[in-house]
Amino acid sequence: MKRLKVMTVFGTRPEAIKMAPLALELSRRPELEAVCCVTAQHREMLDSVLDIFGLKPDYDLNVMEPRQTLSTIAAKCLNGMDGVLEQARPDLVLVHGDTSTTFAGALAAFYHKIPVGHVEAGLRTYDKWSPYPEEINRKLVGAIADLHFCPTVANRDNLARENITKGVFLTGNTVIDALQTTIVKDFAFRSDILNDLDYVNRQVILITCHRRENYGQPMVNIMTALRRVADAFPEAELVYPVHLSPVVQEAAHKYLDNHPRIHLTSPLDVREMHNLMARCHLVMTDSGGLQEEAPALGKPVLVLRKETERPEAVAAGTVRLAGVEEEVIFQMASRLLSDRAEYDKMAHAANPYGDGHACRRIADAIIWHFGRRETPPEEFGNIPI
């Protein structure tokens, strides 16, 4: 019987971290022919992830350009996917999450009448402007997709409220699978600063802040709060791998430069980020992925946003919404740095996002959906919130 051709499509570093282990799992299945297409919406940060996982794309659209806009990304991805799909003719296209690549990849597959599978389906804030443009991207992909791979019960329930009930699978999040291959006990960082930090006796705080909806005054508030934290807690060491966005670079250096315990570094590759996360004391972030990864490592997370599409971790107690107001951020960070009982309450809460077998479940679901397997895949044993 002819193998099913399954194409994974992704273009950013966060997508690559979560899709690389899935692409590798698909390539191990005898029933499947795995094909990988990258758009390179992010170029350097994408390539580092591909190298780490040993994944070589079959197609590379190389769409990235200086100061690219959402429109140019989507248009170039959509045009580039035309030729790829004509040539490869996959039986299924898999996209991930909520980027411009995700939406354009799903739309291109729809135009070619190719079924679409959505990995990390069902996340919602119900505010189309936050996160921007991700909330609309994932809702549009949800309308296109034939298969929906939900990390959690809450994600599945979100789809059900939109009358999406067919082809829905509860899998856990593939990022937990990725952590199993990237974290090493005696890991050596490329940076002497990171190698020399005292992770045992100091309160190392990992920072990320880059989302578009935080541009402007919210980012000023966040940066000011971070500097206040460093000033107020002499045991704190803040590590901020600064995103390559010129807007983020300008804000970070304007407000955080020239402090002896604030370390602004270049972006870290996925192994460095995961190993830094495993060693740090606390995570403060506006990233989506870190809200899932850090709880798996027992690290409390303060989310530097007004809302989150990952309410499971808030309900579980591993994540708290700090918002984008300076005083609130400072007070919430201060409490976790000064109150050990409060810190332990978050650090020891159960991670709701996965058990490291999401990729296996997704591969099983695809094979079952196409009639090449008799039994449906097992579901991730999550508890509804």
C-alpha positions in Angstrom: 0.0 0.0 0.0 1.3 3.5 -0.9 2.6 5.4 2.0 0.8 8.5 3.0 2.7 11.7 2.3 2.5 14.1 5.2 4.1 17.6 4.9 5.0 19.7 7.9 5.1 23.4 7.2 6.6 25.9 9.7 8.7 29.1 9.6 9.5 30.5 13.0 11.7 29.4 15.8 8.8 28.6 18.2 7.1 26.6 15.5 10.3 24.7 14.7 10.9 23.8 18.4 7.4 22.2 18.5 7.3 20.7 15.0 10.8 19.3 14.7 10.1 16.4 17.1 6.9 15.7 15.3 8.6 15.7 11.9 11.1 13.2 13.2 8.4 11.0 14.6 6.6 11.0 11.3 9.8 10.0 9.5 10.1 6.9 11.7 6.6 5.6 10.7 6.7 3.0 7.9 3.1 4.0 6.9 4.2 7.6 6.2 6.4 9.5 3.8 7.4 12.6 5.8 8.1 15.8 3.9 9.3 19.1 5.5 8.7 22.6 4.1 10.0 25.7 5.9 9.1 29.3 5.0 12.0 30.8 7.0 9.7 33.6 8.3 12.5 33.7 10.9 15.8 32.8 9.2 18.7 32.5 11.7 16.6 31.5 14.6 14.9 28.8 12.6 18.1 27.4 11.2 19.6 26.9 14.7 16.6 24.8 15.7 16.9 22.7 12.5 20.6 22.1 13.2 19.9 21.0 16.8 17.3 18.5 15.8 19.2 17.3 12.7 16.2 18.1 10.5 16.9 19.0 6.8 13.9 20.6 5.0 12.9 19.3 1.6 11.6 22.7 0.6 12.8 26.2 1.8 10.9 29.3 0.8 13.4 31.7 2.4 10.8 34.5 2.6 12.5 36.6 5.3 13.4 40.2 4.5 14.4 43.2 6.5 11.5 44.9 8.4 9.0 42.6 6.8 5.3 43.2 7.4 2.6 40.8 8.2 1.2 41.3 4.7 4.5 40.6 2.9 5.1 37.5 5.0 1.6 36.1 4.3 1.8 36.9 0.6 5.2 35.4 0.1 4.4 32.3 2.0 1.1 31.8 0.1 2.8 32.3 -3.3 5.7 30.1 -2.4 3.5 27.3 -1.2 1.8 27.1 -4.5 4.8 25.7 -6.3 5.7 23.4 -3.4 2.3 21.8 -3.2 2.1 21.4 -6.9 5.4 19.5 -6.9 5.1 17.5 -3.7 1.3 16.7 -3.8 1.0 15.6 -0.1 -2.0 13.8 1.3 -2.0 16.0 4.4 -0.4 19.3 5.3 0.4 19.9 9.0 0.7 23.5 10.3 1.4 24.6 13.8 -0.1 27.2 16.1 -0.8 30.7 15.0 1.8 32.5 12.9 1.5 34.1 9.4 3.2 31.0 8.1 0.6 28.8 9.8 -2.3 30.7 8.2 -0.7 31.0 4.7 0.2 27.3 4.8 -3.3 26.2 5.7 -4.9 28.5 3.1 -2.5 27.3 0.4 -3.4 23.7 1.1 -7.1 24.6 1.1 -6.7 26.2 -2.3 -5.1 22.9 -3.6 -7.9 20.9 -1.9 -5.4 19.1 0.4 -6.5 18.2 3.9 -5.0 20.3 6.7 -4.0 19.2 10.2 -3.6 21.9 12.9 -1.1 21.1 15.6 -1.7 23.0 18.9 -5.3 23.7 17.9 -8.0 25.3 20.0 -6.0 28.1 21.9 -8.2 31.2 22.3 -8.2 34.5 24.2 -11.4 35.7 22.4 -9.7 39.1 21.9 -8.8 39.5 18.2 -6.2 42.2 19.0 -4.4 40.2 21.7 -2.2 38.3 20.9 -2.0 40.1 17.5 -2.1 38.7 14.9 -2.0 35.2 16.4 -5.6 35.1 17.7 -7.1 35.6 14.3 -4.5 33.3 12.6 -5.4 30.4 14.7 -9.2 30.9 14.4 -8.9 31.1 10.6 -6.8 27.9 10.6 -9.4 26.3 12.8 -12.0 27.0 10.2 -9.9 25.4 7.4 -8.4 22.4 9.2 -9.7 18.8 8.9 -7.7 17.5 11.9 -7.3 19.4 15.1 -4.6 18.3 17.6 -5.4 19.9 20.9 -2.9 20.0 23.7 -5.5 20.2 26.5 -9.2 19.5 27.3 -9.8 23.3 27.5 -8.5 23.7 23.9 -10.9 20.9 22.8 -13.7 22.6 24.6 -12.9 25.9 22.8 -13.3 24.2 19.4 -16.6 22.5 20.5 -18.0 26.0 21.3 -17.2 26.9 17.7 -19.0 23.7 16.5 -15.7 22.0 15.6 -16.1 18.4 16.9 -15.0 16.2 14.1 -11.4 15.2 13.6 -10.4 16.5 17.1 -7.8 14.7 19.1 -6.4 15.4 22.6 -2.7 14.9 22.4 -0.7 17.1 24.9 1.8 19.6 23.6 4.7 18.6 21.4 7.0 21.1 23.2 7.2 18.7 26.2 8.5 16.1 23.8 11.2 18.5 22.7 12.4 19.1 26.2 13.3 15.5 26.6 15.9 15.8 23.9 17.4 19.2 24.6 18.1 19.4 28.4 21.5 18.0 29.4 22.8 17.8 33.0 26.3 19.3 32.4 25.3 21.7 29.6 27.9 24.3 28.5 26.6 27.6 27.2 28.3 29.6 24.4 28.3 32.6 26.7 30.8 32.9 29.6 28.2 35.0 31.4 25.7 32.2 31.4 28.4 29.6 32.3 29.6 31.7 35.3 26.2 32.5 36.8 25.6 31.0 40.3 22.3 29.2 39.7 22.3 27.6 43.2 22.9 30.6 45.4 21.5 33.4 43.2 17.9 34.1 42.0 18.4 33.9 38.3 15.4 35.3 36.4 14.9 34.4 32.7 13.2 37.2 30.8 11.7 37.3 27.3 9.6 40.1 26.0 8.9 40.6 22.3 5.2 40.5 21.4 3.8 43.1 19.0 0.9 44.0 21.4 3.5 45.0 24.0 5.2 47.5 21.7 5.1 51.1 23.0 4.0 52.0 26.5 3.5 48.3 27.7 7.1 47.5 26.9 8.3 50.7 28.6 6.3 49.6 31.7 7.8 46.1 31.6 11.4 47.2 31.2 11.0 49.8 34.0 9.6 47.1 36.3 12.5 44.7 35.5 15.1 47.3 36.4 13.3 48.0 39.7 13.4 44.2 40.5 17.1 44.2 39.8 17.6 47.2 42.0 15.5 45.9 44.9 16.8 42.4 45.1 20.6 42.1 45.4 20.5 38.3 45.0 18.6 38.6 41.6 20.4 38.1 38.3 18.2 39.0 35.3 19.1 37.2 32.0 17.3 38.7 28.9 18.0 37.1 25.5 16.9 40.1 23.4 14.7 39.4 20.4 16.2 40.6 17.0 13.2 43.0 16.4 14.6 46.5 16.2 11.8 47.8 18.4 12.6 45.3 21.1 16.4 45.9 20.8 15.9 49.6 21.2 13.7 49.3 24.3 15.8 46.7 26.1 19.0 48.7 25.7 17.4 52.0 26.5 16.0 50.9 29.9 18.2 47.9 30.9 21.7 48.7 29.8 24.5 49.4 32.3 23.2 47.4 35.3 25.7 44.9 36.8 23.0 42.2 37.4 21.0 42.6 34.2 22.5 40.5 31.4 21.3 41.3 27.9 22.4 38.5 25.6 21.9 37.7 21.9 19.0 35.2 21.2 19.7 31.7 22.5 19.2 28.6 20.5 16.7 26.1 21.8 19.1 24.0 23.7 20.5 27.0 25.5 17.1 28.4 26.3 15.8 25.1 27.7 18.9 24.5 29.7 18.8 28.0 31.1 15.2 27.5 32.0 16.0 24.3 33.8 18.6 26.1 35.9 16.9 29.5 36.6 14.7 30.4 39.6 11.9 32.2 37.9 10.6 33.0 34.4 9.0 36.3 33.3 7.8 36.3 29.8 5.3 37.3 27.2 6.0 34.2 25.2 3.5 31.4 24.7 5.8 28.5 24.6 7.6 29.3 27.8 4.3 29.2 29.6 4.2 25.5 28.7 7.9 24.6 29.0 8.7 26.2 32.3 6.0 24.4 34.4 7.4 21.1 33.1 10.7 22.1 34.7 9.1 23.3 38.0 9.7 27.0 37.3 7.1 29.6 38.2 6.1 31.9 35.4 4.9 35.5 35.5 3.2 36.3 32.2 3.8 39.8 30.9 0.5 40.2 29.1 -3.0 41.2 29.9 -4.4 37.7 29.1 -3.3 34.3 28.1 -4.6 31.6 25.7 -3.1 29.1 28.1 -5.5 29.3 31.1 -4.7 25.7 32.1 -1.4 26.7 33.7 -3.1 29.6 35.6 -5.7 27.2 36.9 -3.0 24.7 37.9 -1.1 27.4 39.7 2.1 27.3 37.7 1.5 30.6 35.9 0.3 34.0 37.0 -0.8 36.9 34.8 1.3 39.9 35.8 -0.1 42.2 33.0 1.8 45.1 31.6 1.6 47.7 34.4 4.9 48.5 36.1 3.7 48.4 39.7 1.8 45.1 39.4 4.8 43.4 37.7 7.2 44.7 40.3 4.9 43.6 43.2 4.3 40.1 41.8 7.9 39.5 41.1 8.9 40.8 44.6 6.5 38.4 46.3 8.0 35.3 44.5 11.5 36.5 45.3 10.9 37.1 49.0 8.2 34.6 50.0 9.5 31.0 49.8 6.2 29.4 50.5 4.5 31.3 47.7 7.3 30.4 45.4 7.1 26.7 46.3 3.3 26.7 45.7 3.9 27.5 42.1 7.1 25.5 41.6 5.5 22.3 42.8 2.2 22.6 40.9 1.5 19.9 38.3 2.2 20.7 34.6 -1.0 20.5 32.6 0.5 20.5 29.1 1.8 17.0 28.4 3.7 13.9 29.2 6.2 13.7 26.3 4.2 11.5 24.0 2.2 14.1 22.0 4.1 13.4 18.7 3.3 9.7 19.0 -0.4 10.4 19.5 -0.5 12.8 16.5 1.2 10.3 14.2 -1.2 7.5 15.5 -4.2 9.8 14.9 -3.1 10.6 11.3 -2.6 6.9 10.5 -6.0 6.0 12.1 -7.8 8.9 10.3 -6.6 7.6 6.9 -7.6 4.0 7.7 -4.2 2.5 8.1 -4.7 1.7 11.8 -7.6 -0.2 13.5 -7.6 1.5 16.9 -7.9 5.3 17.5 -5.0 6.9 19.4 -5.0 7.2 23.1 -5.9 10.6 24.5 -3.6 12.7 26.7 -4.9 12.2 30.3 -5.7 15.8 31.1 -8.2 17.0 33.6 -10.8 19.6 32.5 -10.5 23.0 34.2 
